[in-house]
Amino acid sequence: MIHSATQQDIISALQWYIDHGVSDCVLNDPINRFNIVPEVPKSAMISAISDIASKQLQENIQTFLGKSDAYDEAVKLAKSANSLEELAKAIIDFDGIAIKKTASNMVFADGNPKSEIMVIGEAPGAEEDRRGKPFIGASGRLLDKILSYIDLSRKSGNPEKSVYISNILNWRPPGNRTPSSAEIEVSLPFIERHIQLIEPKIIILCGGVAAKSLLGSEYSISRLRKKWHDYKPRTQAINSGNISIPAIATYHPSYLLRTPIQKKLVWEDMLILQKRLGFSVK
């Protein structure tokens, strides 16, 4: 007996493709792009499915926080972690994020866990995925260089001059794509518990994904940078006390590798940070 696919079956299948980095629908037959005629009609079925899937995914994203079983499980696991070791294990045990299946390693953190400064990016890249540590590829080397100019290092044993580094997501998205809203929301309890366990005095947010996710803002990174923000946990279930941590947002090092001219703007952000820290610039 042939099972007739329901609308939800189709949406679930499309979500699986999206989770694995597929962003475009294609037709069954190849198209010669050098001999294409204007206004090639789309398949009515593909168009209809795309419309349904788009609407359903938007509804899922809008209602994901607080209503998803995966989110509830993430909050439960994060809340139960009373040490960095327990948190790392909780993230590994959590099966509510599909990109875990395509990643090679869970990428947890690097640097001095006693540091007063926590650096947070968006997600691991290919090199980080292979080696299981954040910011160790080309962007990581650039980050180390930037921080060294204001006398900060992930290798320092001095809590005042060291940094501790992590990401919003602990698993690499396929193809280094931008994390989806659902992936960010389900990862939020873990990174917020991570912050809670480290208890930094200052947070550096690298890139728009990290800044907007932890600050709960819709503004672009260009508008969020060059000033101080008060980070307050968005995951109410693990928010103990009136936590407020000064945070500064800046461009992600990987963006600077693609757009070197923007390095001067990051230097402005580092001078703001250096002034607050009271260190002399090298």
C-alpha positions in Angstrom: 0.0 0.0 0.0 1.5 3.3 -1.0 1.5 6.0 1.7 0.1 9.3 0.6 2.3 12.2 1.7 0.5 14.7 3.9 1.3 18.4 3.9 3.2 17.9 7.2 5.3 15.1 5.6 6.3 17.4 2.8 7.2 20.2 5.2 9.2 17.8 7.4 11.1 16.6 4.3 11.9 20.2 3.3 13.0 21.1 6.8 15.4 18.2 6.7 17.0 19.6 3.5 17.2 23.1 5.0 18.9 21.7 8.1 21.5 20.1 5.8 22.2 23.3 3.9 19.9 23.0 0.9 18.4 26.4 0.1 17.0 26.0 -3.5 14.5 23.8 -5.2 15.4 22.5 -8.7 13.4 20.9 -11.4 13.7 17.2 -12.4 15.0 18.0 -15.9 18.2 19.9 -16.5 18.1 23.5 -17.9 20.6 24.9 -20.4 21.3 28.3 -18.8 23.0 29.4 -22.0 19.9 28.8 -24.0 17.3 29.8 -21.4 14.2 31.7 -22.6 12.7 34.5 -20.5 10.2 33.8 -17.8 10.5 30.0 -17.6 7.4 28.9 -15.8 7.9 27.2 -12.4 6.3 23.9 -11.6 3.0 24.6 -9.9 3.7 21.9 -7.4 7.1 23.2 -6.5 5.7 26.8 -6.2 2.9 25.6 -4.0 5.1 23.5 -1.8 7.6 26.4 -1.4 4.8 28.7 -0.4 3.5 26.3 2.2 6.9 25.5 3.5 7.9 29.1 3.8 4.8 30.0 5.7 5.1 27.0 8.0 8.8 27.6 8.7 8.1 31.3 9.6 5.4 30.2 12.0 7.7 27.6 13.5 10.5 30.2 14.0 8.1 32.7 15.6 6.7 30.1 18.0 9.9 28.1 18.5 11.1 29.8 21.7 9.4 28.2 24.7 7.1 25.9 22.8 9.5 23.5 21.2 10.1 20.1 22.8 13.8 20.5 21.7 14.0 23.9 23.4 12.4 22.6 26.6 15.0 19.8 26.6 17.8 22.2 26.0 16.7 24.4 28.9 16.4 21.3 31.2 19.9 20.0 30.3 21.5 23.5 30.5 19.9 24.2 33.8 21.1 20.9 35.3 24.8 21.6 34.4 26.7 22.8 37.4 30.2 22.8 35.9 31.8 23.3 32.5 32.3 19.6 32.3 28.7 18.9 32.9 27.6 21.5 30.4 29.9 20.0 27.7 28.4 16.6 28.4 24.8 18.0 28.2 25.5 19.6 24.8 26.9 16.3 23.5 23.9 14.4 24.9 21.4 16.8 23.4 19.8 15.5 20.2 17.5 18.4 19.4 19.7 20.0 16.8 20.0 18.3 13.4 23.5 19.7 12.5 25.0 17.6 15.2 24.6 14.7 12.8 26.7 16.3 10.1 29.4 17.8 12.3 32.7 16.0 13.2 33.2 17.3 16.7 31.4 19.3 19.4 33.2 22.6 19.7 33.0 23.8 23.3 35.5 26.5 24.3 39.1 27.6 24.5 41.2 29.9 26.6 41.3 30.6 30.3 38.0 29.6 32.1 38.9 32.0 34.9 39.1 34.9 32.5 37.1 38.1 33.2 36.6 38.5 29.4 34.5 36.1 27.3 34.5 36.2 23.5 31.5 34.7 21.7 31.2 34.0 18.0 28.4 32.4 16.0 29.4 28.9 15.1 32.5 26.7 14.3 34.1 26.6 10.9 35.7 23.7 9.1 39.0 23.8 11.0 37.3 24.2 14.3 35.0 21.3 13.5 38.0 19.1 12.7 40.0 20.0 15.8 37.1 20.6 18.3 38.1 24.1 19.4 36.7 27.6 18.5 38.5 30.2 16.5 41.6 28.3 15.6 41.5 28.7 11.8 42.4 31.8 9.8 39.8 33.9 11.6 41.0 32.6 14.9 44.6 33.7 14.1 43.3 37.1 13.2 41.3 37.3 16.4 44.4 36.4 18.4 46.4 39.2 16.7 43.6 41.8 17.3 43.4 40.9 21.0 47.2 40.9 21.4 47.3 44.6 20.5 45.3 45.4 23.6 47.4 42.9 25.7 44.8 40.1 25.8 45.5 36.4 25.0 43.6 33.2 25.3 46.9 31.6 26.6 47.4 34.0 29.4 47.0 32.7 33.0 46.1 36.2 34.3 42.3 36.5 34.5 42.5 40.2 33.8 44.5 39.8 30.6 43.2 36.5 29.3 40.1 35.6 27.2 37.8 32.7 27.2 36.2 31.8 23.8 33.1 30.0 22.7 30.2 30.2 20.2 26.4 30.5 20.1 26.3 27.1 18.3 28.6 24.2 19.3 28.2 22.3 16.1 29.3 23.4 12.6 26.4 24.2 10.2 26.9 22.3 6.9 28.9 24.3 4.4 29.6 27.0 7.0 26.1 28.5 6.3 24.6 31.0 8.6 22.8 29.3 11.6 19.0 29.3 11.3 16.7 31.1 13.8 15.6 27.7 15.2 19.2 26.5 15.6 20.1 29.7 17.5 17.0 29.5 19.7 17.6 25.9 20.7 21.3 26.7 21.4 20.7 29.8 23.5 20.1 28.0 26.8 23.5 26.3 26.5 25.5 29.5 25.7 23.7 31.4 28.4 24.4 28.8 31.0 28.0 28.8 29.7 28.2 32.6 30.4 26.6 32.0 33.8 29.2 29.4 34.8 32.2 31.6 33.6 30.8 34.8 35.2 32.8 37.2 32.9 33.0 40.9 33.7 32.9 41.8 30.0 31.6 40.0 26.9 32.9 40.6 23.4 30.3 39.6 20.7 31.9 38.8 17.4 29.6 39.2 14.4 25.9 39.9 13.9 24.6 36.5 14.8 26.2 36.5 18.2 25.3 40.1 18.9 21.7 40.0 17.9 21.1 36.6 19.5 22.5 37.5 23.0 21.3 41.1 23.0 17.8 40.2 21.7 18.2 42.9 19.0 17.1 43.2 15.4 19.7 45.9 14.6 22.6 45.1 12.3 26.2 44.7 13.6 27.0 48.0 12.1 24.5 49.7 14.4 25.3 47.6 17.5 29.1 48.1 17.4 31.1 51.0 18.9 29.1 51.2 22.1 28.4 49.3 25.3 25.3 47.2 25.9 24.0 45.5 29.0 23.7 41.7 28.4 20.9 40.1 30.3 20.0 36.4 29.9 17.1 35.8 27.7 16.5 32.2 28.9 14.4 33.0 31.9 14.4 29.5 33.3 18.1 29.6 34.0 18.3 33.3 34.9 19.2 33.4 38.5 19.4 36.9 40.0 19.6 40.2 38.2 22.5 39.5 35.9 23.8 42.3 33.7 27.1 42.1 32.0 28.7 44.9 29.9 29.0 43.7 26.3 30.6 45.2 23.2 29.8 44.0 19.7 32.3 44.0 16.8 32.7 42.5 13.3 33.6 38.8 13.1 37.2 38.1 12.1 36.0 35.9 9.1 34.2 39.1 7.8 37.5 41.0 8.1 39.3 38.4 6.1 36.7 39.0 3.3 36.6 42.8 3.8 40.0 43.9 5.1 39.1 47.6 4.9 36.8 47.2 7.9 39.7 46.3 10.2 39.9 50.0 11.1 36.4 49.8 12.6 37.3 46.8 14.7 40.3 48.7 15.9 38.0 51.5 17.1 36.0 48.9 19.0 39.1 47.5 20.6 40.1 51.0 21.7 36.8 51.4 23.4 37.4 48.0 25.1 41.0 49.0 26.0 39.8 52.2 27.6 37.4 50.3 29.8 40.0 47.8 30.8 42.6 50.4 31.4 45.4 48.7 29.5 48.0 50.5 27.4 47.9 49.9 23.7 50.9 48.2 22.2 
